């Protein structure tokens, strides 16, 4: 029922990764590629929206 799949190349005697390690490797690789392409070099939100979200996320009540 998955939309797609991909392979994580591995070298050595280990033939599989547990889900948490596979997730970490995948997220790091996505970050690495986006970082190399300059995706994180500048903020894409205008100052108003940025400050609005910063305030919302910083002062969220525990009861929410």
N, C-alpha and C positions, 0 to 999 in steps of 0.2 A: 504494500500500500504506500510505499515511499514515492516521492516525486522524482527522485533520482538517487544516484550513489556515486562514490568516488573511491579511489584507492589511495592509501597512505603507504608509500614505498618504505620497505624496511630491509635492513641488512643484519645478518646474524642469525642466531638460532631461535629468536623469538618470532613466532608466526602470527601473533595477534596482539592487539592492545585492548585493555579494558575500556569501557565507554568513557570514563572520566579522562583518561590519558588521551584517547582519540579525540575527544572534544577539545582538550587543551592544545594539542598539536594543531588541530584545524583552526581554532581561533587565533592562535599565534601566527600561523602562516597567512591568514587573511589580513591580520594587522600588519605583518611585515610587508606584504605586497602593496597594501594601501599606503603605508608610510613611504615606501620607496617611490611610489608614483606621485607623491606630494599631496595626497588626499587630506592630510592633517596639517598642512602648512598654514592655512588660514581658516578662520571661522566662517561658516556659510550662513549663519543666522544674523539678522540685523541686531543692533545693540538693544533695542526695545524688547524683542522676543527673547534674546539671550538672557537679559536681566529678569524678565518675567519668569522664565523657566528656572533660573538659578534661585530666585526667591521661593518659588513653589516647591522645588525639590529640597531646598535647604531647611525649610521650616514646616515640613510635613509633620502632622501630629501622629502620634503612635496609634490613636484610636481610629484613624482613617483606613 
